[in-house]
């Protein structure tokens, strides 16, 4: 009995560890992709790119710098993971940062010495992925403080020198807390080691084991995936580890043996009642059936029944190992061995036998994980695979492999022919979608190909499907897509210079036909890939938010609404979700505009503003910013509305009023022209004389003489 109990403990721990390892890797991949998108948007942004591409002859004043920092803050707010963003221009050797503690300075004076070292020797640090680094901060007292941070760098180099760079620093504490909060991580500790044998992350739920000092444990990760028992300071531990060929990372998890065993003993007490409940539910067709019960029943079935001379659990493990090695690692098999392996999976092999690959993708995977957790997600995906195989095996031969992401890959062949009309596959997929509905409101997409190939070409076709799987972004849920259709409809790169943003912003300010203009804009992008599409839509979102903030004095709630829109936009997995986000933000933006116009009444107060200028023209402090504060509206917005309503700018109108008063003073008094000008609000006498001559064609003295001569 003890041996059986121990074996179950080990299998459960190994399964949960493998799922955790895959989840963590997936979380990092998602984070890496999101941050790459943010960095790309910074490059595409007009304000930021103008600064990053500036040459030595270009100068920036404090207002320019404040405007760029404000724009960087917009990008920072698109993700809660982002701690800070730096942008660097190598031509002028200057850094700008969202962190106010970092001044506008060059490498020599920049406080983050760690990133300076990286940019100075970037070839040795080159990475297009997140990496962990030691951040050395030099404070105002000259003392250096060191901490660890996860960083993403997107840069441009010339002659091995970094000419410009975008640095995004991340706080992954919430992500690590999410992992540590899993039930399977109780009394456990996990270490992730990167391809350079450096500690990438260490997650702890107990502190009495120092794995950094325990070379024995770290040495375990040398070699293949596996598990072992070990002792340390009179405490017994179970260790499992896995190597990822994709990232070249090693994952190692240590769990206190007593904790695992206590859980199993508790489970053992209730085993009789659990089994009785399952039998009653199955026998009575109970409505309480669920994927978790189905998965638990499947575990009992696999452990206790025999098929083809071996336990089903062993048969499934061989199947999964073969499919993983064959499809993902592209292991090469001889013809005889490959035929034998496929026959073990139930494919009747004969000369000329053809196959195709299907990629089943579970959509809205983030919500799915939030609902079930990583452990429960595997149970559901296991049952989804079984149902898919059950339905398709009525007409074809199908075997599937559950992947660590939101996909399951299947190998399909026909019983009665060498190839299959894709219409038959589409019909079975619709049947699958109908069959799965009672278990939950989940949606799927199925990607296949019109090609049917020989067995050795299966990995090559699978790789093609993985390359285009993200393009299901454009299509409705529960739809069968082909690789050929996707490649035909979505390719190429967006030319941002040809995107007509002006029409949409003008329409938005006008408040009419906004959605129609948005659809025209979106439709112009649908021929590109989903990544290109999303980059362009985020660029659009950032541009509209920036334009809104420049035009109106948004309050804290409105700022939050606009920033939240950008954060939600970056999370969209489908085009329809993008459309919903823009539809919602357009409504919010129109409300902001309406509120501003009603509250501030700028458009209706043009006469009042003009009267104010006519009464207070002698105040030298009057300027666009002064009037904005006086009437409670953004200076930029006031300036644009004033010119639209009057045909001239605020400064032109103000100077024209002052000039008229100067002319009256020259005609009616004998005061010096400069005294009259100062009394009328001209702060600069040189500017007054230049302006007067430009408008009147003569100097003030000549103008007075002309008046006097006419009077005689």
C-alpha positions as MATLAB code, in Angstrom:
seq = 'XXXXXXXXXXXXXXXXXXXXXXXXXXXXXXXXXXXXXXXXXXXXXXXXXXXXXXXXXXXXXXXXXXXXXXXXXXXXXXXXXXXXXXXXXXXXXXXXXXXXXXXXXXXXXXXXXXXXXXXXXXXXXXXXXXXXXXXXXXXXXXXXXXXXXXXXXXXXXXXXXXXXXXXXXXXXXXXXXXXXXXXXXXXXXXXXXXXXXXXXXXXXXXXXXXXXXXXXXXXXXXXXXXXXXXXXXXXXXXXXXXXXXXXXXXXXXXXXXXXXXXXXXXXXXXXXXXXXXXXXXXXXXXXXXXXXXXXXXXXXXXXXXXXXXXXXXXXXXXXXXXXXXXXXXXXXXXXXXXXXXXXXXXXXXXXXXXXXXXXXXXXXXXXXXXXXXXXXXXXXXXXXXXXXXXXXXXXXXXXXXXXXXXXXXXXXXXXXXXXXXXXXXXXXXXXXXXXXXXXXXXXXXXXXXXXXXXXXXXXXXXXXXXXXXXXXXXXXXXXXXXXXXXXXXXXXXXXXXXXXXXXXXXXXXXXXXXXXXXXXXXXXXXXXXXXXXXXXXXXXXXXXXXXXXXXXXXXXXXXXXXXXXXXXXXXXXXXXXXXXXXXXXXXXXXXXXXXXXXXXXXXXXXXXXXXXXXXXXXXXXXXXXXXXXXXXXXXXXXXXXXXXXXXXXXXXXXXXXXXXXXXXXXXXXXXXXXXXXXXXXXXXXXXXXXXXXXXXXXXXXXXXXXXXXXXX';
ca = [
       0.000    0.000    0.000;
       2.811    2.409    0.898;
       4.422    1.825   -2.489;
       1.169    2.608   -4.283;
       0.627    5.748   -2.204;
       4.175    6.895   -2.840;
       3.833    6.334   -6.577;
       0.625    8.372   -6.720;
       2.287   11.198   -4.770;
       5.183   11.264   -7.187;
       2.985   11.196  -10.284;
       0.778   13.980   -8.967;
       3.747   16.135   -8.016;
       5.468   15.565  -11.345;
       2.274   16.359  -13.285;
       1.591   19.530  -11.289;
       5.232   20.617  -11.570;
       5.236   20.128  -15.348;
       2.051   22.164  -15.630;
       3.531   24.925  -13.460;
       6.745   24.991  -15.474;
       4.758   25.360  -18.693;
       2.488   28.011  -17.186;
       5.423   30.086  -15.964;
       7.099   29.867  -19.343;
       3.838   30.874  -21.015;
       3.394   33.804  -18.625;
       6.895   35.036  -19.443;
       6.217   34.635  -23.168;
       3.008   36.658  -22.865;
       4.826   39.340  -20.839;
       7.645   39.416  -23.391;
       5.180   39.833  -26.258;
       3.245   42.603  -24.481;
       6.387   44.545  -23.643;
       7.707   44.125  -27.182;
       4.454   45.648  -28.389;
       4.799   48.600  -25.994;
       8.416   49.214  -27.057;
       7.381   49.057  -30.712;
       4.637   51.611  -30.089;
       7.158   53.985  -28.489;
       9.231   53.784  -31.680;
       6.170   54.476  -33.829;
       4.980   57.390  -31.696;
       5.620   60.765  -33.331;
       6.655   62.578  -30.155;
       9.045   59.891  -28.894;
      10.550   59.020  -32.283;
      11.160   62.703  -33.038;
      13.346   62.897  -29.932;
      15.070   59.529  -30.452;
      16.042   60.369  -34.046;
      17.163   63.940  -33.323;
      20.712   64.893  -34.286;
      23.298   66.997  -32.509;
      21.982   70.205  -34.048;
      18.569   69.739  -32.447;
      17.900   71.261  -29.030;
      15.088   70.561  -26.572;
      13.790   72.924  -23.917;
      12.120   72.015  -20.630;
       8.646   72.092  -22.204;
       9.734   69.645  -24.919;
      11.186   67.286  -22.332;
       8.061   67.466  -20.163;
       5.884   66.683  -23.181;
       7.981   63.626  -24.102;
       7.965   62.361  -20.504;
       4.208   62.765  -20.395;
       3.909   60.673  -23.552;
       6.179   57.978  -22.103;
       3.905   57.887  -19.056;
       0.984   57.038  -21.357;
       2.858   53.959  -22.579;
       3.907   53.043  -19.053;
       0.260   52.999  -17.995;
      -0.652   50.432  -20.664;
       0.598   47.625  -18.405;
       0.697   47.261  -14.621;
       3.941   45.274  -15.004;
       5.909   48.253  -16.320;
       7.968   49.922  -13.609;
       9.722   52.488  -15.790;
      10.682   53.276  -19.394;
      13.918   54.882  -20.566;
      14.582   56.151  -24.075;
      18.122   56.903  -25.188;
      19.473   58.951  -28.102;
      23.094   58.064  -28.806;
      23.625   60.949  -31.223;
      23.087   63.527  -28.488;
      23.962   61.097  -25.655;
      20.824   61.758  -23.622;
      18.429   59.623  -21.576;
      14.785   60.390  -20.839;
      12.760   58.387  -18.321;
       9.270   58.099  -16.864;
      10.978   58.117  -13.469;
      11.347   61.684  -12.263;
      14.441   60.732  -10.241;
      16.415   60.289  -13.473;
      17.358   63.655  -14.909;
      17.776   64.576  -18.580;
      21.395   63.509  -18.832;
      23.955   61.474  -20.744;
      25.533   58.124  -19.934;
      28.123   59.655  -17.627;
      25.492   61.165  -15.359;
      22.685   58.632  -15.662;
      21.735   57.101  -12.314;
      21.063   53.566  -13.598;
      24.671   52.488  -14.078;
      23.609   48.941  -14.991;
      21.792   49.944  -18.167;
      24.680   52.223  -19.146;
      27.033   49.235  -18.906;
      24.687   47.175  -21.071;
      24.401   49.818  -23.789;
      28.176   50.294  -23.795;
      28.724   46.572  -24.444;
      25.428   45.531  -25.981;
      26.841   42.709  -28.124;
      27.494   40.700  -24.953;
      24.011   41.429  -23.595;
      22.065   41.121  -26.846;
      18.602   39.668  -26.318;
      15.187   40.137  -27.873;
      13.606   38.704  -24.744;
      13.223   39.751  -21.146;
      16.375   39.313  -19.120;
      17.229   39.704  -15.473;
      19.926   42.211  -14.586;
      21.524   43.818  -11.589;
      20.398   47.435  -11.445;
      23.040   49.656   -9.875;
      21.540   52.993   -8.818;
      23.711   55.954   -7.844;
      21.777   58.197   -5.444;
      22.240   61.902   -4.741;
      24.844   61.162   -2.045;
      26.983   59.230   -4.516;
      26.214   55.888   -2.870;
      25.513   52.939   -5.163;
      22.467   50.760   -4.387;
      21.955   47.419   -6.139;
      18.752   45.513   -6.809;
      17.436   43.091   -9.435;
      15.059   44.034  -12.222;
      13.687   42.393  -15.373;
      14.408   44.425  -18.465;
      13.522   44.488  -22.159;
      15.688   46.467  -24.597;
      14.782   47.403  -28.164;
      17.620   49.216  -29.838;
      19.191   50.384  -33.064;
      22.932   49.991  -33.633;
      25.414   51.367  -36.118;
      29.026   50.189  -36.280;
      28.423   48.198  -33.075;
      27.368   51.389  -31.276;
      23.860   51.872  -29.887;
      22.385   54.923  -31.630;
      18.985   54.712  -29.948;
      17.307   52.424  -27.442;
      14.069   51.841  -25.608;
      14.484   50.241  -22.176;
      11.435   48.831  -20.381;
      11.915   47.746  -16.755;
       9.332   45.362  -15.301;
       8.102   44.523  -11.842;
       7.205   40.824  -12.027;
       6.229   40.573   -8.351;
       2.492   40.152   -9.156;
       3.302   37.393  -11.642;
       5.489   35.552   -9.124;
       2.843   36.018   -6.425;
       0.309   34.419   -8.747;
       2.546   31.373   -9.152;
       3.294   31.155   -5.432;
      -0.426   31.327   -4.728;
      -1.077   28.043   -6.528;
      -2.120   25.196   -4.292;
       0.605   23.025   -5.766;
       3.250   25.519   -4.552;
       2.463   25.117   -0.835;
       5.636   24.310    1.104;
       7.519   24.382   -2.192;
      10.348   26.297   -3.746;
      11.147   26.815   -7.426;
      14.282   27.898   -9.254;
      14.582   28.893  -12.918;
      18.052   28.855  -14.473;
      18.621   30.431  -17.890;
      20.790   29.223  -20.751;
      23.827   31.010  -19.287;
      23.459   29.010  -16.044;
      22.389   32.142  -14.199;
      19.551   32.215  -11.681;
      16.658   33.821  -13.594;
      14.080   33.560  -10.820;
      13.665   31.986   -7.403;
      10.185   31.550   -5.937;
       9.914   30.515   -2.297;
       7.113   29.451    0.007;
       9.534   28.366    2.747;
      12.936   29.747    3.625;
      14.767   27.055    5.544;
      16.296   25.591    2.377;
      18.908   27.695    0.628;
      18.989   26.225   -2.859;
      21.553   28.717   -4.038;
      24.017   27.093   -1.673;
      22.971   23.532   -2.339;
      25.038   22.457   -5.334;
      23.598   18.977   -5.070;
      20.121   20.173   -5.982;
      21.289   22.447   -8.786;
      23.372   19.630  -10.219;
      20.201   17.579  -10.603;
      19.090   19.680  -13.545;
      22.005   18.436  -15.633;
      20.581   16.054  -18.182;
      17.017   15.136  -19.092;
      13.731   15.851  -17.329;
      13.295   13.855  -14.168;
      12.665   13.642  -10.453;
      14.433   12.502   -7.309;
      14.202   12.342   -3.532;
      16.780   14.037   -1.378;
      17.428   15.158    2.195;
      18.841   18.406    3.511;
      19.385   19.288    7.182;
      17.357   16.252    8.315;
      14.381   17.360    6.140;
      13.146   15.175    3.295;
      12.263   16.709   -0.068;
      10.908   15.644   -3.432;
      12.569   17.297   -6.428;
      11.276   17.510  -10.007;
      12.892   19.319  -12.899;
      12.455   19.979  -16.596;
      14.510   21.486  -19.419;
      12.880   23.674  -22.082;
      14.503   23.443  -25.498;
      12.507   26.473  -26.621;
      13.996   28.890  -24.085;
      17.000   26.797  -23.003;
      15.809   27.257  -19.418;
      15.919   24.694  -16.619;
      13.118   24.520  -14.066;
      13.600   22.911  -10.660;
      10.952   22.543   -7.952;
      11.462   21.285   -4.396;
       8.523   20.266   -2.173;
       8.604   19.160    1.443;
       7.821   15.477    1.488;
       5.785   15.658    4.715;
       3.476   18.252    3.158;
       2.818   16.078    0.118;
       2.251   12.974    2.200;
      -0.152   14.750    4.581;
      -2.273   15.853    1.646;
      -2.414   12.350    0.277;
      -3.428   10.897    3.638;
      -6.267   13.402    3.776;
      -7.270   12.463    0.240;
      -7.046    8.787    1.121;
      -9.591    9.262    3.954;
     -12.111   10.540    1.452;
     -11.196    8.226   -1.421;
     -14.111    5.861   -0.736;
     -16.648    8.704   -0.728;
     -15.187   10.298   -3.853;
     -15.335    7.010   -5.765;
     -18.887    6.383   -4.543;
     -19.929    9.867   -5.686;
     -18.388    9.380   -9.127;
     -20.079    5.989   -9.591;
     -23.463    7.440   -8.570;
     -23.006   10.417  -10.893;
     -22.046    8.224  -13.847;
     -24.762    5.628  -13.169;
     -27.525    8.204  -12.720;
     -26.444   10.572  -15.471;
     -26.176   13.246  -12.818;
     -26.174   16.902  -13.813;
     -23.148   17.335  -11.595;
     -20.886   15.835  -14.275;
     -17.962   18.106  -14.983;
     -14.593   18.069  -16.630;
     -12.859   17.701  -13.265;
     -14.858   14.547  -12.448;
     -14.334   13.304  -15.994;
     -10.610   13.908  -15.625;
     -10.512   12.143  -12.219;
     -12.423    9.212  -13.641;
     -10.006    9.144  -16.555;
      -7.081    8.987  -14.117;
      -8.611    5.959  -12.376;
      -9.287    4.340  -15.733;
      -5.758    4.871  -16.987;
      -4.203    3.536  -13.799;
      -6.280    0.372  -13.505;
      -7.046   -0.978  -16.965;
      -4.883   -2.723  -19.507;
      -4.730   -2.136  -23.251;
      -2.527   -3.913  -25.765;
      -0.588   -5.585  -22.984;
       0.190   -2.383  -21.053;
      -1.613   -0.004  -18.701;
      -3.513    2.766  -20.443;
      -1.504    5.304  -18.447;
       1.675    3.852  -19.915;
       0.132    3.742  -23.396;
      -0.916    7.408  -23.165;
       2.500    8.415  -21.927;
       4.161    6.668  -24.874;
       1.707    8.351  -27.229;
       2.332   11.823  -25.799;
       6.096   11.339  -25.720;
       6.136   10.216  -29.332;
       3.929   13.076  -30.573;
       5.951   15.641  -28.636;
       9.287   14.319  -29.913;
       7.974   13.953  -33.469;
       5.977   17.188  -33.892;
       7.692   19.721  -31.637;
      11.272   18.491  -31.371;
      11.161   17.151  -34.952;
      12.948   13.974  -34.055;
      13.864   11.950  -37.133;
      12.565    8.378  -37.408;
      13.338    5.728  -39.976;
      10.449    4.656  -42.211;
       9.976    1.331  -40.431;
      10.073    2.876  -36.935;
       7.748    5.742  -37.904;
       5.270    3.285  -39.420;
       5.371    1.176  -36.254;
       4.788    4.207  -34.004;
       1.826    5.429  -36.080;
       0.291    1.966  -36.126;
       0.516    1.941  -32.315;
      -1.600    5.110  -32.378;
      -4.262    3.298  -34.437;
      -3.389    4.532  -37.925;
      -3.709    1.670  -40.447;
      -0.508    2.160  -42.432;
      -0.181    1.278  -46.090;
       1.846    2.492  -49.044;
       1.060    6.084  -50.003;
      -0.802    6.828  -46.768;
      -1.370   10.592  -46.418;
      -1.897   12.755  -43.330;
      -2.770   16.294  -42.384;
      -2.453   18.313  -39.169;
      -5.161   20.146  -37.222;
      -4.491   22.791  -34.592;
      -7.316   23.303  -32.086;
      -7.044   26.664  -30.315;
      -8.982   27.562  -27.164;
      -9.807   31.272  -27.364;
      -9.872   33.860  -24.547;
      -7.314   31.722  -22.742;
      -6.559   34.329  -20.063;
     -10.154   34.223  -18.792;
     -10.073   30.441  -19.018;
      -6.975   30.264  -16.787;
      -8.474   32.749  -14.333;
     -11.558   30.535  -14.024;
      -9.883   27.141  -13.642;
      -6.285   27.787  -12.640;
      -3.426   25.981  -14.343;
      -4.163   22.638  -12.687;
      -7.842   22.706  -13.614;
      -7.035   23.960  -17.110;
      -5.101   20.803  -17.904;
      -8.062   18.684  -16.745;
     -10.366   20.567  -19.086;
      -7.967   20.410  -22.042;
      -7.558   16.679  -21.451;
     -11.315   16.205  -21.705;
     -11.542   18.517  -24.739;
      -8.975   16.354  -26.509;
     -10.909   13.177  -25.679;
     -14.191   14.610  -26.974;
     -12.507   15.880  -30.144;
     -10.931   12.480  -30.793;
     -14.207   10.683  -30.075;
     -16.119   12.787  -32.625;
     -13.478   12.814  -35.363;
     -12.633    9.118  -35.001;
     -16.143    8.304  -36.189;
     -15.007    9.310  -39.666;
     -11.218    9.649  -39.541;
      -8.197    8.463  -37.564;
      -7.116   11.213  -35.119;
      -4.603   11.444  -32.242;
      -3.897   14.629  -30.288;
      -1.180   16.164  -28.102;
      -2.016   18.701  -25.374;
       0.376   21.643  -25.511;
       1.368   23.942  -22.664;
      -0.366   26.911  -24.307;
      -3.973   27.148  -25.467;
      -3.606   24.617  -28.287;
      -3.981   20.906  -28.941;
      -2.379   19.510  -32.101;
      -3.900   16.529  -33.930;
      -2.681   14.212  -36.673;
      -5.520   13.193  -39.008;
      -5.831   10.592  -41.761;
      -8.862    9.241  -43.600;
     -10.191    5.711  -43.437;
     -11.355    5.513  -47.025;
      -8.999    7.668  -49.030;
      -5.631    9.336  -49.311;
      -6.987   12.872  -48.788;
     -10.073   14.541  -47.375;
     -12.342   17.343  -48.521;
     -11.931   20.140  -45.966;
     -15.726   20.424  -45.896;
     -15.893   17.090  -44.048;
     -13.421   18.371  -41.450;
     -15.421   21.579  -41.068;
     -18.605   19.551  -40.505;
     -17.024   17.446  -37.744;
     -15.662   20.584  -36.117;
     -19.164   22.097  -35.972;
     -20.342   18.856  -34.378;
     -17.524   19.135  -31.831;
     -18.474   22.753  -30.995;
     -22.088   21.696  -30.429;
     -21.002   18.741  -28.295;
     -18.807   20.879  -26.073;
     -21.431   23.570  -25.329;
     -23.054   21.830  -22.317;
     -19.706   21.814  -20.494;
     -19.028   25.557  -20.647;
     -19.183   28.742  -22.696;
     -15.825   28.171  -24.366;
     -15.006   29.019  -27.944;
     -12.454   27.503  -30.291;
     -10.860   27.904  -33.680;
      -9.542   25.041  -35.766;
      -6.682   25.608  -38.201;
      -5.917   23.037  -40.858;
      -4.604   22.771  -44.384;
      -5.764   21.710  -47.807;
      -2.547   19.697  -48.026;
      -2.333   15.964  -47.255;
       1.253   14.753  -46.963;
       3.269   11.676  -46.186;
       4.003   10.924  -42.528;
       7.527   12.365  -42.453;
       6.151   15.788  -43.543;
       3.803   16.078  -40.535;
       6.196   18.219  -38.371;
       6.784   20.627  -41.260;
       3.051   21.146  -41.753;
       2.501   21.551  -38.004;
       5.125   24.298  -37.914;
       3.290   26.142  -40.709;
       0.053   26.040  -38.735;
       1.766   27.380  -35.627;
       3.176   30.262  -37.654;
      -0.309   31.445  -38.638;
      -2.344   30.434  -35.579;
      -2.493   33.996  -34.259;
      -4.375   35.030  -37.390;
      -7.558   33.453  -36.019;
      -7.652   36.911  -34.388;
      -9.585   38.173  -37.428;
     -12.198   35.439  -37.682;
     -15.367   34.552  -35.724;
     -15.145   31.936  -32.987;
     -15.878   28.233  -33.631;
     -14.679   28.562  -37.220;
     -12.523   26.188  -39.281;
      -9.692   27.989  -41.072;
      -7.116   26.766  -43.550;
      -3.469   27.739  -43.710;
      -3.906   28.640  -47.367;
      -6.781   31.058  -46.678;
      -4.934   32.769  -43.846;
      -1.777   33.293  -45.914;
      -3.835   34.694  -48.781;
      -5.783   37.150  -46.634;
      -3.191   38.341  -44.083;
       0.414   39.250  -44.909;
       2.713   42.225  -45.322;
       3.704   45.151  -43.101;
       1.839   48.348  -42.294;
       3.033   51.581  -43.893;
       2.302   54.079  -41.137;
       2.933   57.047  -43.399;
      -0.106   56.085  -45.459;
      -2.448   55.683  -42.491;
      -4.969   58.513  -42.449;
      -5.318   59.360  -38.768;
      -6.404   62.945  -39.428;
      -9.856   62.063  -40.743;
     -10.670   60.007  -37.666;
      -9.479   62.668  -35.202;
     -11.378   65.404  -37.081;
     -14.510   63.245  -37.134;
     -14.152   62.545  -33.420;
     -13.895   66.237  -32.623;
     -16.944   66.862  -34.762;
     -18.861   64.128  -32.958;
     -20.478   62.640  -36.092;
     -19.843   59.447  -38.107;
     -17.044   58.428  -35.755;
     -17.752   54.689  -35.932;
     -18.033   54.749  -39.727;
     -14.660   56.474  -40.043;
     -13.117   53.993  -37.572;
     -14.362   51.062  -39.657;
     -12.784   52.545  -42.775;
      -9.505   52.848  -40.891;
      -9.719   49.293  -39.465;
     -10.665   47.728  -42.799;
      -7.563   49.211  -44.400;
      -5.468   47.108  -41.974;
      -7.214   43.741  -42.245;
      -4.949   42.528  -45.040;
      -1.970   42.521  -42.649;
      -0.990   40.039  -39.945;
      -2.619   40.194  -36.526;
       0.608   41.472  -34.952;
       0.886   44.285  -37.491;
      -2.821   45.017  -37.046;
      -2.537   45.217  -33.254;
       0.559   47.421  -33.423;
      -1.327   49.812  -35.695;
      -4.447   49.793  -33.518;
      -2.442   50.469  -30.360;
      -0.683   53.279  -32.224;
      -4.130   54.605  -33.112;
      -5.308   54.293  -29.506;
      -2.245   56.083  -28.098;
      -2.561   58.842  -30.713;
      -6.250   59.421  -29.938;
      -5.625   59.468  -26.175;
      -2.738   61.903  -26.602;
      -4.867   64.127  -28.827;
      -7.704   64.045  -26.295;
      -5.405   65.005  -23.416;
      -3.881   67.870  -25.412;
      -7.268   69.289  -26.359;
      -9.037   69.013  -23.021;
      -8.236   69.393  -19.328;
      -9.104   65.836  -18.290;
      -9.740   65.130  -14.631;
      -8.422   62.123  -12.654;
     -11.400   59.895  -13.525;
     -11.139   60.733  -17.216;
      -7.380   60.104  -17.156;
      -8.025   56.697  -15.608;
     -10.666   55.882  -18.249;
      -8.306   56.704  -21.109;
      -5.326   54.855  -19.589;
      -7.524   51.851  -18.764;
      -8.625   51.741  -22.398;
      -4.993   51.445  -23.530;
      -4.314   48.690  -20.986;
      -7.392   46.719  -22.089;
      -6.629   47.267  -25.762;
      -3.224   45.617  -25.365;
      -4.910   42.490  -23.944;
      -7.306   41.914  -26.854;
      -7.137   38.449  -28.460;
      -9.736   38.979  -31.202;
     -10.590   41.745  -33.627;
     -14.111   41.920  -32.234;
     -12.635   42.709  -28.807;
     -10.578   45.541  -30.326;
     -13.728   46.952  -31.937;
     -15.593   46.838  -28.612;
     -12.778   48.688  -26.843;
     -12.755   51.460  -29.454;
     -16.549   51.683  -29.482;
     -16.472   52.150  -25.716;
     -13.652   54.708  -25.706;
     -15.277   56.722  -28.510;
     -18.354   57.034  -26.324;
     -16.167   58.100  -23.386;
     -14.254   60.603  -25.516;
     -17.430   62.181  -26.832;
     -18.676   62.493  -23.248;
     -15.391   64.167  -22.257;
     -15.787   66.617  -25.136;
     -19.435   67.308  -24.320;
     -18.641   67.748  -20.651;
     -15.799   70.131  -21.475;
     -17.933   72.191  -23.832;
     -20.842   72.372  -21.406;
     -18.714   73.002  -18.328;
     -16.202   75.369  -19.828;
     -18.375   76.799  -22.601;
     -15.297   77.817  -24.586;
     -16.950   77.890  -28.003;
     -19.816   79.972  -26.689;
     -17.485   82.330  -24.820;
     -15.453   83.645  -27.725;
     -17.033   87.085  -27.403;
     -16.384   87.041  -23.660;
     -12.724   86.121  -24.239;
     -12.382   88.893  -26.832;
     -13.965   91.407  -24.446;
     -11.568   90.270  -21.712;
      -8.587   90.923  -24.011;
      -9.955   94.343  -24.992;
     -10.315   95.346  -21.336;
      -7.029   93.872  -20.091;
      -4.747   94.375  -23.099;
      -2.299   96.422  -20.992;
      -1.513   93.365  -18.813;
       1.837   92.119  -20.134;
       1.172   88.647  -18.635;
      -1.748   87.949  -20.942;
      -0.895   85.020  -23.212;
      -2.515   81.801  -24.372;
      -1.590   79.898  -21.171;
      -2.852   82.804  -19.017;
      -6.219   82.829  -20.789;
      -6.462   79.025  -20.518;
      -6.103   79.255  -16.745;
      -8.509   82.183  -16.573;
     -11.249   80.336  -18.469;
     -10.441   76.832  -17.145;
      -9.497   75.104  -20.372;
      -6.438   73.579  -22.004;
      -4.274   76.256  -23.632;
      -3.884   74.156  -26.793;
      -7.623   73.612  -27.038;
      -8.393   77.296  -26.441;
      -5.898   78.289  -29.121;
      -7.406   75.943  -31.695;
     -11.013   76.887  -30.947;
     -10.211   80.612  -30.919;
      -8.576   80.467  -34.344;
     -11.378   78.327  -35.723;
     -14.038   80.760  -34.488;
     -12.270   84.087  -35.204;
      -9.899   83.250  -38.049;
      -6.826   84.535  -36.182;
      -4.706   83.218  -33.322;
      -4.941   84.546  -29.774;
      -1.555   86.303  -30.046;
      -2.508   87.913  -33.352;
      -5.783   89.207  -31.914;
      -4.075   90.477  -28.727;
      -1.364   92.315  -30.704;
      -3.963   93.845  -33.018;
      -5.866   95.249  -30.001;
      -2.646   96.605  -28.487;
      -1.601   98.132  -31.801;
      -4.928   99.930  -32.117;
      -4.460  101.425  -28.654;
      -0.899  102.514  -29.551;
      -2.213  104.266  -32.673;
      -4.714  106.137  -30.531;
      -1.912  107.147  -28.128;
       0.305  108.403  -30.947;
      -2.571  110.475  -32.314;
      -3.882  111.947  -29.066;
      -0.733  112.414  -26.945;
       2.854  113.511  -27.277;
       4.244  110.696  -25.150;
       7.228  108.758  -26.542;
       6.216  105.755  -28.632;
       8.029  103.314  -26.357;
       6.141  104.573  -23.290;
       2.832  104.215  -25.110;
       3.787  100.689  -26.235;
       4.666   99.587  -22.718;
       1.455  101.077  -21.362;
      -0.453   99.074  -23.998;
       1.137   95.777  -22.940;
       4.106   95.338  -25.298;
       6.816   93.845  -23.065;
       9.589   94.041  -25.662;
      10.251   97.422  -27.286;
      12.312   95.846  -30.065;
       9.449   93.519  -30.887;
       7.004   96.462  -30.810;
       9.021   98.464  -33.350;
       9.384   95.426  -35.618;
       5.683   94.585  -35.360;
       4.603   98.202  -35.876;
       6.704   98.628  -39.025;
       5.455   95.275  -40.370;
       1.815   96.245  -39.919;
       1.920   99.995  -40.691;
       4.809  100.161  -43.123;
       6.501  103.012  -41.233;
       8.053  103.654  -37.814;
       5.910  105.026  -34.950;
       7.633  108.435  -35.222;
       6.979  108.601  -38.971;
       3.355  107.642  -38.420;
       2.900  110.486  -35.889;
       4.511  112.962  -38.268;
       2.126  111.889  -41.015;
      -0.817  112.475  -38.687;
       0.432  115.938  -37.724;
       1.064  116.928  -41.328;
      -2.473  115.940  -42.295;
      -3.866  118.016  -39.417;
      -2.086  121.150  -40.755;
];
